[in-house]
Amino acid sequence: MTAELILALDYGGTKHTVGVIGVGERQWRAQRRIFAPAGADAAYDLETTLAAARALLAGRQPVAIGASFGGPTDHARGVVVRSDHVPGWERVPLQALLEGAFAAPAGIDNDANAGALG
């Protein structure tokens, strides 16, 4: 039997990380760091992280998605409020975008809260 997978994404100002882990596991099955070039915007960040996620999933379907963002978020609505470092992140419905891209429930929060949760 193949383990169910969780997709995790961390959006920073200049570096993003995408990882896949099995439910109940403690070790990443795969992860990729993406360094954003100078002048990158939200569209670039989303395009590259979603492509990396698809590659890491290798055709598998995640059962859940968690994303942390390096800036203020509206956790209840699943929306990035803004980035103080990267243009284009104003009022981005990140939770809905992730759910639409992978047909799995998603949750987002700012990186400080997500890090505190572990």
N, C-alpha and C positions, 0 to 999 in steps of 0.2 A: 504494500500500500504506500502511496506517495503522500508525504506530509503536505498539509495545507500551508500556503505561504502568506506572509505579511510583507507588504511593500512599505518601506520607510524612506522619506525624503527630507533632507535638511537644506533649506535655502539660506545661504549667507550672502554677504555683500559681494565677495569676490570668489568664493568657493562654495560648491554645492556637493552634497553626498547623497547617493542613492544606494539603498541596500535591500536585500531580500533575506528573510529569515523564516524558518519553519515555525509553526505554532508550537509553543512549549519548548523551543530550542533556546540555547544561550549563545550560540556561535553563529555569526553571519554566514550564510551560504555563499553570498557574493556581494560585493560592494564596489562602487566606482566613485571616485572624486572627479569633479569637473571644475576646472579653473576658468572663470569668466574673463575674457579679454577686456582691456580698457574700452569703455564706451558701450559695453553690453547693456541690454535693457531687459525688461520683464519678458518680452516675447522670446528673446534669445535664451534666457534662463529656462523658461517653460519648454521650449523646443528641445533643448539639449538634455534636460532632466527626464522628460517623457521618453525620448529616444533611448536614453541609458536604461530607464526602467524596463522598457519593452525588451531590450537586449538581455538584461539580467533575468527577466522572467522566462525568456526563451519559449514563448507560446503558452506558458502556464497562466492561470487566472488567480490573482490574489483573493483572499477571503476578506482582507481588510487593508486599509491604507492609513498611515499616520504621517503627517508632515509638520515640520517645525519651520518657523520663519524668523529671520533676524530683524524683526521690527514689530510694530504694533499690529495686532490682529483682533478681529471681532470673532472670538471663538464660537459664540452662540450661533452666529450666522455663517460661519465658515469663510469669512472674507478677510483678505489682507487689507489693512487700512492704508498703509504706505510703507515705503522704504526711505530711509534718510540717505541712502547711498546709491541706489539704483533706480533710474527713471522707469516709469510705466507700471509701477506696482500699486498705484492708487485705486482702491476699491476693487481689487481683483477677486472674483469668487473662486478662490483656489480649491476649496472643498468640492464644489460642483464640477469644476474642470477635471479634477482627479477622478471623481465618481463617474463622470461621463467617459473619460478615457479608458478606464479599466473595469467598469461595471461592478464596482465593489464599494461598500460603505467606506467613507473617509472621515478623518477628523484632522483639524489643524489647530495650532496654537503658536504663540511666540516661543522662541527657542529657550528663553529662561524658564518658562512654565514647563515646557516639554522636557527639558533637562532635569528639572526638579522631580518630575514623575519617574524618570529613569527610562 
